[in-house]
Amino acid sequence: FPSLLDSGPSEQKGYVGSSFDTISSTGPNGAIIHYKPTRPTAANIHPDQLYLCDSGGQYLDGTTDITRTLHFRTPTEHERRCFTRVLQGHIALDSVVFPKGTTGFQLDLLARRPLWSEGLDYRHGTGHGVGAFLNVHEGPHGCGTRPSFHEVALSPGMTLTNEPGYYEDGQFGIRIENVLVVREVKTRHEFGGHPYYGFERLTWVPIQTKMVDRGLLSEQEKVWINEYHSECREKVLPLLEKN
């Protein structure tokens, strides 16, 4: 499967190779956070099970890391509810505005709060730095519960993945991951004379909307999803018209 993923990017300008071993997992394999397809555990993609794919590439102008979770038929109500809580955490981190000096340790709970409301959680960090044609996991900053993430404040130019998830042993895994970059933002006030920061998205791939339980979403979250997909179409469609 990784070789199939490489066949497209290899034709793109500046592509050098994969940035890590592709995590291609169907059904129960998706519950293994860092699963790699190897015999005898590898399984054919089952259309009635959730499919999780986490892949990335090394390009001369940057490094990518992206995860999407898909269902090819009809997901269960429980799967959709779990997916929606993960998505709400993803949106909350993507949308936050924070003052200079804030760390990823402080922001981590934003991504977990929707899951916590269901008594759910995940056992990995919410985000890591990504090098520019360097390491796909590159510090010293990050977003998570590690004490070290509280030692380095987020500042403009830093990249950070946004990847909350949920994993149900023996059943399925869910993760939604984009790469963000910290940017200074304009706010109505600047308390204490400090600048305020937010995130600019670097990843533009649609999120499967049939996995979303709309009844759980706020109006602001619905707007985020619609605007994200509009921008995906605007940015990506011109690149595909000749393909």
GUKEVEX-449131 format. One line per 10 residues: number of its first residue (from 1); their letters; for each residue y, z negated, x negated of N, C-alpha, C. Coordinates in pm, 1 decimal, decimal comma. Each point is the difference from the previous one (the first is absolute). Layout:
# GUKEVEX-449131
NUM	a	Y:Z:X:Y:Z:X:Y:Z:X; ...;
***
This chain:
# GUKEVEX-449131
1	fpslldsgps	-122,9:0,0:-81,5:122,9:0,0:81,5:126,8:0,0:-84,0; 9,7:-82,7:-105,9:120,8:6,6:-82,6:28,0:139,3:-54,9; -104,7:76,4:-30,6:22,9:134,3:-53,8:63,7:90,2:104,2; -33,2:-22,4:128,5:62,4:77,4:105,9:147,4:-34,7:11,4; 32,3:-129,1:-15,2:139,5:-41,9:4,8:78,6:61,5:-114,3; -63,2:13,6:-116,1:68,9:53,6:-116,8:29,0:149,3:13,0; -76,0:70,3:82,8:12,3:145,2:4,4:136,3:44,7:49,9; 60,9:-76,7:91,7:132,1:35,9:50,2:109,1:-34,2:-99,1; 9,9:-129,0:-40,6:105,1:-37,5:-93,8:-4,1:76,5:-130,5; -120,5:40,5:-44,9:-11,3:66,1:-129,9:77,5:130,3:-4,1;
11	eqkgyvgssf	30,4:54,6:115,3:76,4:123,7:5,6:150,2:-25,5:3,9; 39,9:-126,9:10,2:141,2:-32,3:10,0:63,3:-12,9:-138,4; 126,2:34,7:-7,4:73,2:-5,8:-125,6:8,8:-144,6:-49,1; -31,3:-20,8:-125,8:13,2:-131,6:-59,9:-117,5:-92,3:20,0; -104,5:43,8:71,9:-115,0:-86,4:25,0:-86,8:-10,1:-125,3; -39,2:-123,8:-33,8:-80,2:-24,2:-119,2:-139,8:-49,4:35,8; -11,0:-87,9:100,1:-130,7:-52,3:39,4:15,2:-114,1:97,8; -111,8:-58,4:39,2:2,5:-113,8:91,0:59,5:-121,5:-70,7; 68,9:-83,4:76,5:58,1:-120,7:-59,3:-96,3:-117,9:7,1; -107,9:14,5:78,7:-105,8:-101,1:6,9:-116,8:60,6:75,4;
21	dtisstgpng	-113,7:-66,9:-3,7:-117,2:48,0:73,0:25,4:-8,8:150,0; -21,0:109,8:69,5:25,0:4,1:143,6:-88,3:-99,4:75,0; 62,0:-74,9:90,9:-72,8:-88,4:90,4:-20,7:77,4:129,3; -118,5:52,9:18,8:-34,8:76,8:119,6:-110,2:-76,5:70,7; 32,3:-64,5:112,6:-95,1:-94,1:59,6:-5,4:14,9:150,9; -121,0:9,4:51,8:-20,3:12,6:143,7:-70,8:-124,0:53,2; 41,1:-46,6:117,5:-65,6:-113,0:64,4:-3,4:-124,7:-85,5; -118,2:-61,5:-18,4:-12,1:-125,1:-75,0:51,1:8,9:-143,6; -9,4:117,9:-62,5:49,8:12,7:-136,9:150,6:-25,1:-7,9; 70,7:25,3:109,7:144,3:-21,4:2,4:38,4:-146,1:-12,3;
31	aiihykptrp	-93,2:-90,0:32,7:27,4:-142,9:-11,0:-5,5:-48,7:-143,9; -47,6:86,0:-91,7:-2,0:-31,5:-143,2:130,9:52,6:-57,7; 89,8:-89,9:-33,8:138,6:37,7:-27,9:11,3:104,6:-110,2; -74,6:-15,4:-108,7:8,6:94,9:-111,0:-126,7:84,4:-9,9; -49,3:42,0:113,7:-123,9:77,8:3,3:17,1:134,6:-70,9; -105,0:39,3:-73,2:-5,8:132,8:-61,5:-131,3:64,9:41,8; 3,4:123,0:53,0:-124,0:64,8:44,7:-96,7:22,7:-114,9; -109,1:-72,9:1,1:-106,8:17,5:-98,4:-133,6:-18,9:68,9; -102,4:63,4:-51,6:-133,4:-22,0:54,4:-46,3:-140,7:-35,9; -72,9:-71,3:86,9:-51,5:45,9:129,4:87,1:-38,7:119,2;
41	taanihpdql	122,4:-51,0:-23,6:81,0:-49,9:111,7:81,2:108,6:69,7; 19,2:114,9:-65,9:81,2:106,3:59,4:-59,2:44,2:132,8; 88,0:29,4:95,4:-45,0:40,5:133,0:81,4:119,2:48,1; -61,9:83,4:82,3:73,2:109,4:61,9:105,8:-55,7:93,9; 112,8:67,5:6,9:105,8:-42,8:91,2:-51,6:9,8:143,0; 5,5:-111,8:72,2:-51,4:-5,5:136,9:117,1:8,9:97,3; -0,9:97,0:89,5:115,0:19,4:88,9:25,2:-115,2:96,3; -97,6:-87,2:20,0:17,4:-114,5:89,2:38,5:-127,0:-74,6; 28,5:12,0:-129,8:39,4:-115,7:-79,3:136,5:24,9:-63,9; 68,6:-108,1:-30,4:126,5:12,4:-71,1:-23,6:53,6:-140,6;
51	ylcdsggqyl	90,5:85,0:-44,5:-7,3:57,5:-134,7:126,9:-38,1:-75,7; -16,7:-56,6:-120,0:112,1:-40,9:-84,3:-2,6:80,1:-129,2; 113,5:59,3:-34,3:10,1:76,4:-125,2:124,4:-43,2:-75,8; -21,4:-47,4:-121,0:107,4:-44,0:-89,5:-9,3:87,3:-124,8; 100,4:83,6:-22,3:-5,7:93,4:-113,1:137,4:14,7:-63,2; 1,5:54,5:-119,6:127,6:20,2:-67,6:-13,4:98,8:-113,5; 113,2:51,2:-44,5:0,5:98,2:-107,9:101,9:-33,3:-106,5; -27,6:49,0:-120,6:94,6:-9,0:-110,2:71,9:134,2:-11,5; 130,0:-3,1:17,8:83,3:118,2:-14,5:100,4:-25,2:-112,6; 45,6:104,9:-64,1:95,2:-16,8:-108,7:128,5:-66,2:47,8;
61	dgttditrtl	31,0:14,0:129,0:121,9:-61,3:52,4:-27,9:-125,5:82,2; -120,0:-56,3:-10,7:-26,4:-124,2:70,7:-147,6:-21,7:27,4; -29,3:-117,4:55,7:-136,2:-40,8:32,3:-5,6:-36,6:147,6; -105,7:42,6:69,6:-10,8:-28,1:142,8:-116,5:-93,7:28,7; 12,0:-70,2:113,4:-102,4:-93,1:48,2:20,6:-12,7:150,5; -95,2:45,0:78,5:17,7:3,9:145,0:-131,5:-31,3:69,7; 8,1:-72,4:110,6:-118,4:-27,4:81,1:29,6:30,3:146,3; -95,5:65,5:64,6:5,2:19,4:145,0:-136,9:-33,5:58,4; 0,8:-51,9:121,5:-121,9:-34,5:72,1:-5,3:83,5:127,0; -113,8:63,7:24,6:-12,9:96,1:109,5:-124,8:-27,3:83,1;
71	hfrtpteher	6,1:40,7:126,0:-120,0:3,6:85,2:-7,7:140,8:58,0; -118,8:59,6:-4,0:-13,6:140,3:38,4:-45,6:18,2:144,5; -29,5:-111,5:68,7:-33,1:8,9:142,3:80,8:-103,7:77,0; -64,9:-97,8:59,7:70,3:-97,1:82,4:-14,7:-139,7:-59,3; 106,3:-56,7:-55,2:-8,0:-134,8:-56,7:-14,3:-104,7:109,9; -55,4:-115,0:-35,7:-13,3:-109,3:95,6:135,3:-68,6:18,4; 11,4:-77,3:106,4:123,6:-75,7:23,5:26,6:-96,6:-115,6; -105,6:-61,1:-51,6:15,7:-93,7:-111,5:49,1:72,2:-125,3; -55,1:116,3:-30,4:43,1:76,1:-116,8:146,9:38,7:11,5; 39,8:43,1:119,0:138,8:39,8:21,3:94,5:-119,3:-11,9;
81	rcftrvlqgh	-41,9:-113,6:52,1:84,5:-119,1:-8,5:17,8:-43,7:-145,2; -109,0:-0,4:-76,7:8,4:-36,8:-141,5:87,2:99,6:-76,2; -19,8:129,3:25,5:79,0:103,4:-66,2:148,6:-19,7:30,2; 31,8:-29,1:125,0:139,4:-15,6:40,6:64,0:-119,2:-69,5; -72,6:-108,6:-15,0:54,7:-116,2:-70,0:26,5:31,8:-146,7; -88,7:78,0:-61,8:22,8:42,7:-138,2:124,8:87,9:-6,9; 11,6:92,1:93,3:116,2:89,6:2,2:130,0:-77,4:21,0; -2,5:-99,6:87,1:120,8:-80,0:22,8:43,3:-72,1:-127,2; -97,6:-49,3:-77,3:34,2:-62,1:-127,5:57,6:99,5:-98,2; -56,8:120,5:0,3:50,0:108,3:-86,3:145,2:33,1:35,6;
91	ialdsvvfpk	28,0:11,4:128,6:135,3:32,6:45,5:97,9:-111,3:-36,4; -43,1:-125,4:16,0:88,3:-113,3:-28,2:43,4:-1,3:-145,9; -93,5:25,3:-92,0:36,3:2,1:-142,0:85,2:121,8:-31,8; -35,0:114,1:55,6:75,5:123,5:-23,9:145,5:-13,6:43,0; 25,1:-75,9:106,1:131,8:-4,7:63,4:89,3:-112,6:-50,0; -53,5:-91,5:-78,5:75,6:-120,6:-34,5:120,6:31,4:-88,7; 107,4:-75,0:21,3:117,0:0,4:-87,0:10,8:-140,5:-58,5; 22,7:-11,0:-131,5:-7,1:-130,3:-64,6:105,1:-11,0:-109,7; 44,9:-121,9:-29,2:103,9:-17,5:-102,6:-55,3:7,8:-140,8; 86,9:31,0:-93,2:-35,3:0,6:-141,6:-62,4:-133,9:-37,2;
101	gttgfqldll	-107,2:3,8:-78,5:-68,5:-120,9:-40,9:-126,6:-26,9:78,4; -23,3:78,1:106,1:-120,0:-17,1:81,5:-121,3:55,4:-73,6; -112,8:-66,6:15,7:-122,9:43,6:-66,4:-101,9:50,8:102,2; -100,5:71,4:-49,9:-108,3:45,3:85,0:-83,0:-114,9:54,8; -2,1:-111,3:-71,5:-68,6:-119,7:48,7:62,0:-45,4:131,3; 132,5:6,5:10,2:69,3:-41,8:121,2:-21,0:98,1:115,0; -12,0:129,2:-30,9:-12,1:101,6:104,4:-141,9:15,9:52,6; -97,7:-51,6:-71,6:-140,5:20,5:34,5:-32,8:-40,6:143,7; 56,4:-109,9:45,5:-37,2:-49,4:133,8:42,4:95,5:111,3; 99,3:86,7:-25,4:40,5:96,3:103,0:-115,8:90,8:37,8;
111	arrplwsegl	-78,4:42,6:-99,9:-111,3:91,5:25,0:-118,2:-71,6:64,7; -10,9:-130,1:-18,7:-114,8:-74,9:53,1:26,0:-59,7:138,1; 125,4:-17,9:35,5:32,6:-71,7:123,5:-67,3:56,9:124,3; 0,7:134,0:21,7:-67,7:52,4:120,1:-149,6:-29,3:0,4; -63,9:4,4:-115,6:-142,0:-32,6:-8,9:-22,9:-148,3:22,9; 86,4:-83,5:-57,0:-13,1:-144,3:19,5:6,8:-36,5:148,0; 77,4:74,9:77,0:12,1:-30,3:143,6:-133,0:17,1:72,7; -93,0:75,3:-60,7:-133,4:20,5:56,6:-105,1:-87,1:-70,4; 44,2:-80,2:-97,8:-95,0:-76,2:-80,2:-73,0:85,6:-101,0; 64,2:108,7:-46,5:-58,6:93,7:-95,7:81,7:-0,6:-128,6;
121	dyrhgtghgv	-57,7:54,0:-106,5:68,8:6,0:-129,1:-73,6:99,2:-90,1; 46,6:16,6:-122,8:-69,4:83,7:-98,7:6,5:-67,3:-135,9; -102,6:27,4:-82,7:-14,8:-69,1:-127,4:42,9:87,4:-118,3; 115,4:60,6:9,7:56,0:70,7:-116,3:151,3:-2,7:10,8; 65,5:38,8:-107,6:144,9:3,1:1,4:52,7:105,4:94,9; 124,1:-15,7:40,2:62,0:95,2:92,2:58,9:119,4:-72,9; 35,3:-17,0:-127,1:58,6:112,8:-71,5:0,3:-19,6:-149,8; 2,4:109,5:-72,1:4,7:-1,9:-146,4:94,6:108,4:-48,0; 50,9:-16,9:-120,3:84,1:103,0:-59,1:-82,5:121,9:-37,4; 65,8:115,5:-6,5:-65,6:124,8:-38,8:82,1:63,0:-111,7;
131	gaflnvhegp	-64,6:27,7:-113,1:71,1:60,7:-112,0:30,9:146,6:24,7; 97,9:52,4:-71,0:35,1:141,4:8,2:-84,7:77,3:-101,2; -107,5:64,7:50,4:-98,1:65,7:-86,4:-55,6:-101,0:-100,5; -25,8:-121,7:52,9:-52,5:-109,2:-81,3:-110,2:-70,3:78,0; 2,0:-131,8:2,4:-103,0:-77,6:68,0:22,6:0,3:151,0; -107,1:15,7:75,3:12,7:-3,1:144,9:23,3:-142,7:47,7; -42,4:-97,9:-77,9:33,2:-140,7:23,9:85,8:-44,7:-117,5; 129,4:-13,7:22,2:88,8:-30,7:-111,1:100,6:-106,0:40,2; -3,1:-113,2:-69,8:92,1:-110,3:25,0:129,4:18,0:-77,0; 74,3:-111,6:-11,6:-45,0:-136,6:28,7:18,0:-43,1:144,9;
141	hgcgtrpsfh	66,3:80,4:81,4:27,6:-39,3:138,0:-118,1:36,0:90,2; 3,3:-50,3:119,5:-101,4:30,5:99,8:32,2:-74,7:127,3; -83,4:18,2:100,6:18,7:-67,9:128,1:-132,1:-65,8:36,6; -0,9:-131,7:3,5:-124,0:-71,1:28,4:16,3:-147,6:-25,7; -112,3:-70,4:0,9:3,2:-145,5:-12,8:-18,3:-48,8:-143,5; -11,4:90,3:-95,8:-10,7:-43,3:-139,1:129,1:-68,5:-43,3; -9,9:-115,8:-64,2:121,9:-67,5:-47,0:86,7:88,6:-89,3; -62,9:90,4:-76,4:76,5:86,4:-90,8:94,3:92,1:75,1; -34,1:33,4:124,7:87,0:87,6:78,3:128,3:-70,4:42,5; 3,2:-132,3:-14,9:120,5:-75,7:33,5:93,0:-12,2:-120,0;
151	evalspgmtl	-45,5:50,1:-114,2:78,1:-13,2:-123,5:87,9:121,2:-25,9; -27,1:111,9:68,0:73,5:124,9:-26,8:62,4:49,7:130,0; 131,0:3,7:4,3:70,2:46,5:119,3:-10,0:152,2:11,6; -1,5:48,1:122,4:1,4:144,2:24,3:140,3:53,2:-24,0; 10,2:111,9:-69,8:130,6:56,6:-30,5:-6,4:151,8:8,6; 115,3:64,9:19,0:3,6:144,2:21,7:-74,9:78,2:-106,4; -76,2:99,3:45,2:-79,2:84,1:-88,5:-144,4:-41,3:-9,7; -30,6:-124,2:39,7:-139,2:-45,0:-3,3:-79,0:65,8:112,4; -120,1:46,0:-31,4:-90,2:49,5:103,1:-90,5:-113,4:46,5; -44,0:7,7:125,3:-86,9:-102,4:56,7:-85,6:63,7:108,6;
161	tnepgyyedg	-130,8:-21,7:-5,1:-83,3:47,1:109,8:12,8:-96,2:117,4; -18,6:53,9:117,5:1,4:-77,2:124,8:-135,9:24,7:64,0; -94,7:-96,0:-15,9:-137,0:28,1:39,7:-73,0:-119,2:63,8; 50,6:-49,9:112,0:-77,0:-101,7:71,8:-129,8:60,3:53,7; -97,5:-84,4:29,2:-127,6:49,2:50,6:-74,0:-105,6:78,3; -115,8:38,9:49,4:-91,4:-95,0:63,1:-141,9:52,4:-19,3; -93,6:-91,7:-33,4:-136,0:40,0:-33,6:-98,6:-91,5:72,5; -87,0:60,3:78,1:-99,2:-74,7:77,1:-137,1:27,5:-59,8; -56,8:-101,8:-63,4:-125,1:16,9:-74,7:-108,4:66,1:84,4; -62,2:103,7:-58,3:-109,0:69,8:66,3:42,0:92,6:111,9;
171	qfgirienvl	132,2:15,7:21,9:47,9:79,7:112,6:96,9:111,0:-42,6; 116,2:-37,9:-53,3:102,0:101,0:-30,9:107,5:-60,3:-89,2; 83,3:88,1:-53,8:118,0:-40,0:-75,0:119,4:80,6:45,0; 117,2:-62,5:-5,4:125,0:66,1:39,7:104,3:-28,0:-107,8; 69,2:103,3:-45,8:112,1:-16,9:-91,7:96,6:114,8:21,4; 127,6:-28,9:-5,0:104,8:102,3:9,8:91,2:-20,3:-120,0; 8,6:100,0:-87,0:73,2:-17,6:-126,1:96,3:114,6:-25,8; 124,7:-37,4:-25,7:102,4:90,8:-48,4:58,0:-55,7:-128,9; 65,2:84,7:-78,3:75,3:-45,5:-116,5:148,4:-1,1:36,2; 66,1:-109,1:-34,3:142,4:-17,7:27,5:75,2:-15,9:-131,7;
181	vvrevktrhe	130,8:21,2:4,0:84,2:-28,6:-115,6:118,6:-83,0:48,2; 37,4:-100,5:-77,4:110,0:-89,2:36,7:132,7:71,8:-20,7; 85,7:-7,1:101,4:133,0:59,0:-5,5:103,6:-99,9:51,8; 121,2:9,8:-49,4:108,4:-81,3:54,9:41,2:57,6:134,7; 26,9:-87,0:97,6:39,3:45,0:132,9:134,0:-61,9:36,3; 72,0:67,1:88,2:128,0:-50,0:49,0:-24,4:-87,3:122,5; 55,1:-120,5:-1,7:-11,2:-91,0:112,9:139,7:-35,3:49,3; 8,7:-49,2:122,1:130,0:-35,3:57,6:66,5:-111,1:-80,5; -79,6:-93,8:-47,4:51,6:-111,0:-80,7:-80,8:-8,3:-129,4; 57,1:-65,2:-98,8:-69,9:-25,7:-125,6:18,8:-147,1:-34,5;
191	fgghpyygfe	-79,0:-83,7:65,5:11,8:-144,3:-15,7:-13,2:-39,7:-147,0; 96,3:-78,1:-45,2:-1,8:-45,4:-138,8:39,3:107,1:-99,5; 41,8:115,8:49,6:38,8:108,3:-88,0:-116,5:71,2:-65,2; -120,8:-24,1:53,0:-119,0:61,6:-58,8:-29,7:134,4:64,9; -48,1:98,0:-75,4:-46,4:124,9:61,1:-129,0:-23,1:77,1; -26,5:88,4:94,0:-123,1:-6,4:79,5:-81,1:126,3:-23,5; -133,0:-16,3:5,0:-90,9:108,1:-31,6:-93,1:29,2:117,0; -56,4:118,2:-2,6:-102,3:41,0:95,6:-91,6:98,5:-70,2; -82,1:68,3:78,8:-98,2:91,9:-57,4:22,9:144,1:46,8; -21,2:92,2:-91,4:-5,2:143,7:31,2:-145,4:43,5:-10,7;
201	rltwvpiqtk	-48,9:76,4:95,9:-139,5:44,0:-2,0:-18,0:120,5:-91,9; -113,5:-2,5:-72,2:-36,4:113,4:-84,0:-123,4:72,1:53,8; -67,3:-57,3:99,0:-125,1:54,6:53,3:23,6:54,4:139,9; -44,0:123,5:22,2:22,8:65,2:128,2:-129,1:62,6:52,5; -81,3:-79,6:64,7:-125,4:43,9:59,8:-11,8:-65,3:137,1; -28,5:74,7:105,4:-6,0:-57,2:134,6:-99,3:-115,1:13,1; 28,7:-87,3:94,8:-86,8:-112,0:35,9:-65,4:34,9:132,5; -131,8:-18,9:11,5:-72,8:43,0:119,6:41,5:-83,5:121,2; 70,7:62,5:93,2:57,7:-75,3:111,5:-102,4:-41,9:105,2; -114,9:67,0:6,0:-99,3:-43,5:98,1:-61,6:-134,4:-37,3;
211	mvdrgllseq	22,9:-43,0:-124,2:-45,5:-131,4:-42,1:97,7:-110,8:39,3; 113,5:36,7:54,1:105,3:-97,6:29,1:-7,7:-46,3:145,8; 2,5:-130,6:19,3:10,4:-59,9:133,5:148,6:-14,0:31,2; 54,0:93,6:76,4:143,7:2,7:24,8:49,0:-125,2:71,6; -88,3:-63,6:78,1:40,1:-119,5:72,9:37,0:-116,6:-89,9; -41,4:3,8:-127,1:31,4:-107,3:-93,5:130,9:24,3:-74,4; 53,0:121,9:8,9:116,0:38,0:-79,7:130,7:-39,0:65,8; 97,7:-35,8:-82,9:136,6:-16,0:47,4:66,6:137,3:6,9; 113,1:7,0:67,1:72,3:127,2:6,3:42,7:44,8:-139,4; 38,8:-94,6:-83,9:42,0:33,4:-135,8:-116,0:58,1:-80,7;
221	ekvwineyhs	-120,1:-53,7:20,7:-117,4:52,0:-71,1:-35,4:140,1:48,3; 15,0:26,5:128,7:-24,9:134,6:52,2:97,6:99,9:-61,1; 125,6:-41,0:-12,4:100,8:86,9:-61,0:-37,6:28,5:-145,2; -45,2:-102,9:-71,7:-38,6:19,5:-140,3:-109,5:104,8:-10,6; -103,6:-10,6:81,6:-112,5:94,3:-6,1:46,7:141,9:30,7; 81,1:15,8:104,2:47,5:133,4:36,8:89,1:59,5:-109,7; 86,9:-82,4:-55,9:89,3:50,6:-104,3:-77,4:33,1:-127,0; -99,7:-81,4:-33,6:-80,8:28,3:-119,0:-72,4:133,6:15,7; -57,0:23,2:116,9:-73,0:124,7:21,1:94,1:120,7:5,4; 119,6:-19,2:50,7:98,2:109,2:-1,1:36,0:37,6:-143,6;
231	ecrekvlpll	16,8:-101,0:-84,1:32,3:27,4:-139,7:-117,9:62,2:-73,7; -122,3:-43,1:34,4:-118,5:63,5:-59,2:-0,1:149,3:29,9; 24,1:33,7:125,3:2,2:140,8:39,5:109,9:75,7:-75,0; 117,1:-60,5:-7,2:114,1:65,1:-63,3:-23,3:24,1:-149,0; -61,3:-97,4:-67,8:-15,3:9,2:-144,1:-124,2:78,9:-42,3; -109,9:-14,2:77,1:-127,6:55,6:-43,2:-28,1:138,5:57,7; 40,1:22,2:123,8:-32,9:127,5:65,8:42,6:122,1:-80,4; 122,5:3,2:-55,8:39,0:118,0:-79,2:-90,7:26,2:-119,0; -64,6:-105,8:-51,1:-89,7:16,4:-115,8:-134,6:58,0:40,7; -31,7:-5,0:130,2:-130,9:43,8:48,4:4,7:135,5:68,8;
241	ekn	118,1:53,1:26,7:11,5:120,9:80,8:-68,9:120,5:-62,2; -9,5:3,0:-133,0:-62,6:112,8:-67,3:-145,7:-28,8:-37,5; -48,8:-116,1:41,3:-138,1:-40,6:-34,6:-86,9:11,9:125,9;
***
